[in-house]
């Protein structure tokens, strides 16, 4: 039987194998519900430490999901 855990970030109830990443900003463990990947540096971030930036490409909006560090550099 799998143990149930509560995610520290999003407070979801998940099994132990669904906690699979560490946020590079706050160093909390993320579950598969709140884990996000930065499009530029490909690091794992939690849902609170990633932001979206919308840019126009060929007259179409394109969304970049960037961590706080990459958003400042952009």
Secondary structure, DSSP 4 states (H G I P E B T S, - for coil): -PPEEE-TTT--EEEGGGEEEE-TTT--EEETTTEEE-TTT--EEETTSEEEEEEEETTEEEEEEEEHHHHHH-
